[in-house]
Amino acid sequence: MFYVYILKDKNNKLYVGYSNDLKRRISEHTRQKVYTSKRMEQPKLIYYEAYNSEVLAKERERKLKQRGSSKKGLLKRLGYK
């Protein structure tokens, strides 16, 4: 299984990533073992999606990292502007 996830820190900064082991990856972010999360304060998992294919997970991550309608629509459903 592959996962696309979104983290939010206490300053409302968002991070989008993907992993084949969600628990491990979130633990790494929480312990600031990941370069990007070293700049985040107290990152928390706010959303994830599961995929059977790594290709599909990478494609979804790429679309969410772009400033397009995929990200806007998801953030709207999650209660963000």
Rosetta constraint file for C-alpha pairs under 8 A:
AtomPair CA 1 CA 20 HARMONIC 5.89 0.50
AtomPair CA 1 CA 21 HARMONIC 7.84 0.50
AtomPair CA 1 CA 50 HARMONIC 6.58 0.50
AtomPair CA 1 CA 51 HARMONIC 5.80 0.50
AtomPair CA 1 CA 52 HARMONIC 5.03 0.50
AtomPair CA 1 CA 53 HARMONIC 7.07 0.50
AtomPair CA 1 CA 54 HARMONIC 7.88 0.50
AtomPair CA 2 CA 18 HARMONIC 7.10 0.50
AtomPair CA 2 CA 19 HARMONIC 5.72 0.50
AtomPair CA 2 CA 20 HARMONIC 4.28 0.50
AtomPair CA 2 CA 21 HARMONIC 7.14 0.50
AtomPair CA 2 CA 22 HARMONIC 7.97 0.50
AtomPair CA 2 CA 50 HARMONIC 5.72 0.50
AtomPair CA 2 CA 51 HARMONIC 5.06 0.50
AtomPair CA 2 CA 52 HARMONIC 6.16 0.50
AtomPair CA 2 CA 53 HARMONIC 6.56 0.50
AtomPair CA 2 CA 54 HARMONIC 5.85 0.50
AtomPair CA 2 CA 57 HARMONIC 6.23 0.50
AtomPair CA 3 CA 18 HARMONIC 5.30 0.50
AtomPair CA 3 CA 19 HARMONIC 5.31 0.50
AtomPair CA 3 CA 20 HARMONIC 6.02 0.50
AtomPair CA 3 CA 21 HARMONIC 7.49 0.50
AtomPair CA 3 CA 22 HARMONIC 6.41 0.50
AtomPair CA 3 CA 48 HARMONIC 6.51 0.50
AtomPair CA 3 CA 49 HARMONIC 5.52 0.50
AtomPair CA 3 CA 50 HARMONIC 4.58 0.50
AtomPair CA 3 CA 51 HARMONIC 6.06 0.50
AtomPair CA 3 CA 57 HARMONIC 6.37 0.50
AtomPair CA 4 CA 16 HARMONIC 7.25 0.50
AtomPair CA 4 CA 17 HARMONIC 5.71 0.50
AtomPair CA 4 CA 18 HARMONIC 4.24 0.50
AtomPair CA 4 CA 19 HARMONIC 6.70 0.50
AtomPair CA 4 CA 48 HARMONIC 5.47 0.50
AtomPair CA 4 CA 49 HARMONIC 5.26 0.50
AtomPair CA 4 CA 50 HARMONIC 6.64 0.50
AtomPair CA 4 CA 57 HARMONIC 6.01 0.50
AtomPair CA 4 CA 58 HARMONIC 7.84 0.50
AtomPair CA 4 CA 60 HARMONIC 7.21 0.50
AtomPair CA 4 CA 61 HARMONIC 6.08 0.50
AtomPair CA 5 CA 16 HARMONIC 5.74 0.50
AtomPair CA 5 CA 17 HARMONIC 5.47 0.50
AtomPair CA 5 CA 18 HARMONIC 6.01 0.50
AtomPair CA 5 CA 45 HARMONIC 7.23 0.50
AtomPair CA 5 CA 46 HARMONIC 7.77 0.50
AtomPair CA 5 CA 47 HARMONIC 5.58 0.50
AtomPair CA 5 CA 48 HARMONIC 4.11 0.50
AtomPair CA 5 CA 49 HARMONIC 6.47 0.50
AtomPair CA 6 CA 14 HARMONIC 6.65 0.50
AtomPair CA 6 CA 15 HARMONIC 5.49 0.50
AtomPair CA 6 CA 16 HARMONIC 4.59 0.50
AtomPair CA 6 CA 17 HARMONIC 6.58 0.50
AtomPair CA 6 CA 45 HARMONIC 6.06 0.50
AtomPair CA 6 CA 46 HARMONIC 5.87 0.50
AtomPair CA 6 CA 47 HARMONIC 5.23 0.50
AtomPair CA 6 CA 48 HARMONIC 6.33 0.50
AtomPair CA 7 CA 14 HARMONIC 5.55 0.50
AtomPair CA 7 CA 15 HARMONIC 5.05 0.50
AtomPair CA 7 CA 16 HARMONIC 6.56 0.50
AtomPair CA 7 CA 43 HARMONIC 5.86 0.50
AtomPair CA 7 CA 44 HARMONIC 5.24 0.50
AtomPair CA 7 CA 45 HARMONIC 4.54 0.50
AtomPair CA 7 CA 46 HARMONIC 5.67 0.50
AtomPair CA 7 CA 47 HARMONIC 7.24 0.50
AtomPair CA 8 CA 12 HARMONIC 5.60 0.50
AtomPair CA 8 CA 13 HARMONIC 5.49 0.50
AtomPair CA 8 CA 14 HARMONIC 4.60 0.50
AtomPair CA 8 CA 15 HARMONIC 6.49 0.50
AtomPair CA 8 CA 43 HARMONIC 5.35 0.50
AtomPair CA 8 CA 44 HARMONIC 5.39 0.50
AtomPair CA 8 CA 45 HARMONIC 6.55 0.50
AtomPair CA 8 CA 46 HARMONIC 6.56 0.50
AtomPair CA 9 CA 13 HARMONIC 5.49 0.50
AtomPair CA 9 CA 14 HARMONIC 6.81 0.50
AtomPair CA 9 CA 40 HARMONIC 5.84 0.50
AtomPair CA 9 CA 41 HARMONIC 5.38 0.50
AtomPair CA 9 CA 42 HARMONIC 5.35 0.50
AtomPair CA 9 CA 43 HARMONIC 4.17 0.50
AtomPair CA 9 CA 44 HARMONIC 6.12 0.50
AtomPair CA 10 CA 41 HARMONIC 5.96 0.50
AtomPair CA 10 CA 42 HARMONIC 6.13 0.50
AtomPair CA 10 CA 43 HARMONIC 7.03 0.50
AtomPair CA 11 CA 41 HARMONIC 7.24 0.50
AtomPair CA 13 CA 40 HARMONIC 7.37 0.50
AtomPair CA 16 CA 61 HARMONIC 6.68 0.50
AtomPair CA 16 CA 64 HARMONIC 7.09 0.50
AtomPair CA 16 CA 65 HARMONIC 6.52 0.50
AtomPair CA 17 CA 61 HARMONIC 6.19 0.50
AtomPair CA 18 CA 57 HARMONIC 6.74 0.50
AtomPair CA 18 CA 58 HARMONIC 6.88 0.50
AtomPair CA 18 CA 61 HARMONIC 6.50 0.50
AtomPair CA 19 CA 25 HARMONIC 6.73 0.50
AtomPair CA 20 CA 54 HARMONIC 7.97 0.50
AtomPair CA 21 CA 25 HARMONIC 6.21 0.50
AtomPair CA 22 CA 26 HARMONIC 6.06 0.50
AtomPair CA 23 CA 27 HARMONIC 6.15 0.50
AtomPair CA 24 CA 28 HARMONIC 6.22 0.50
AtomPair CA 25 CA 29 HARMONIC 6.31 0.50
AtomPair CA 26 CA 30 HARMONIC 6.10 0.50
AtomPair CA 26 CA 45 HARMONIC 7.30 0.50
AtomPair CA 27 CA 31 HARMONIC 6.11 0.50
AtomPair CA 28 CA 32 HARMONIC 5.99 0.50
AtomPair CA 28 CA 33 HARMONIC 4.98 0.50
AtomPair CA 28 CA 34 HARMONIC 6.18 0.50
AtomPair CA 29 CA 33 HARMONIC 5.92 0.50
AtomPair CA 29 CA 34 HARMONIC 5.61 0.50
AtomPair CA 29 CA 37 HARMONIC 5.51 0.50
AtomPair CA 29 CA 38 HARMONIC 7.91 0.50
AtomPair CA 29 CA 43 HARMONIC 6.96 0.50
AtomPair CA 30 CA 37 HARMONIC 7.67 0.50
AtomPair CA 30 CA 42 HARMONIC 6.72 0.50
AtomPair CA 30 CA 43 HARMONIC 6.13 0.50
AtomPair CA 30 CA 44 HARMONIC 7.57 0.50
AtomPair CA 32 CA 37 HARMONIC 5.54 0.50
AtomPair CA 32 CA 38 HARMONIC 5.09 0.50
AtomPair CA 33 CA 37 HARMONIC 7.45 0.50
AtomPair CA 33 CA 38 HARMONIC 7.28 0.50
AtomPair CA 34 CA 38 HARMONIC 6.46 0.50
AtomPair CA 35 CA 39 HARMONIC 7.61 0.50
AtomPair CA 36 CA 40 HARMONIC 7.23 0.50
AtomPair CA 37 CA 41 HARMONIC 7.69 0.50
AtomPair CA 37 CA 43 HARMONIC 7.20 0.50
AtomPair CA 50 CA 57 HARMONIC 7.75 0.50
AtomPair CA 51 CA 56 HARMONIC 6.72 0.50
AtomPair CA 51 CA 57 HARMONIC 5.93 0.50
AtomPair CA 52 CA 56 HARMONIC 7.85 0.50
AtomPair CA 53 CA 57 HARMONIC 6.40 0.50
AtomPair CA 54 CA 58 HARMONIC 6.11 0.50
AtomPair CA 55 CA 59 HARMONIC 6.18 0.50
AtomPair CA 56 CA 60 HARMONIC 6.18 0.50
AtomPair CA 57 CA 61 HARMONIC 6.16 0.50
AtomPair CA 58 CA 62 HARMONIC 6.12 0.50
AtomPair CA 59 CA 63 HARMONIC 6.26 0.50
AtomPair CA 60 CA 64 HARMONIC 6.16 0.50
AtomPair CA 61 CA 65 HARMONIC 6.15 0.50
AtomPair CA 62 CA 66 HARMONIC 6.46 0.50
AtomPair CA 63 CA 68 HARMONIC 7.34 0.50
AtomPair CA 63 CA 70 HARMONIC 6.38 0.50
AtomPair CA 63 CA 71 HARMONIC 7.16 0.50
AtomPair CA 64 CA 68 HARMONIC 7.52 0.50
AtomPair CA 64 CA 70 HARMONIC 5.93 0.50
AtomPair CA 64 CA 71 HARMONIC 4.70 0.50
AtomPair CA 65 CA 71 HARMONIC 7.19 0.50
AtomPair CA 66 CA 71 HARMONIC 7.17 0.50
AtomPair CA 67 CA 71 HARMONIC 6.53 0.50
AtomPair CA 67 CA 72 HARMONIC 7.51 0.50
AtomPair CA 68 CA 72 HARMONIC 6.43 0.50
AtomPair CA 69 CA 73 HARMONIC 5.73 0.50
AtomPair CA 70 CA 74 HARMONIC 6.27 0.50
AtomPair CA 71 CA 75 HARMONIC 6.05 0.50
AtomPair CA 72 CA 76 HARMONIC 6.05 0.50
AtomPair CA 72 CA 81 HARMONIC 7.87 0.50
AtomPair CA 73 CA 77 HARMONIC 6.33 0.50
AtomPair CA 74 CA 78 HARMONIC 6.26 0.50
AtomPair CA 75 CA 79 HARMONIC 6.22 0.50
AtomPair CA 75 CA 80 HARMONIC 5.01 0.50
AtomPair CA 75 CA 81 HARMONIC 6.80 0.50
AtomPair CA 76 CA 80 HARMONIC 5.10 0.50
AtomPair CA 76 CA 81 HARMONIC 5.89 0.50
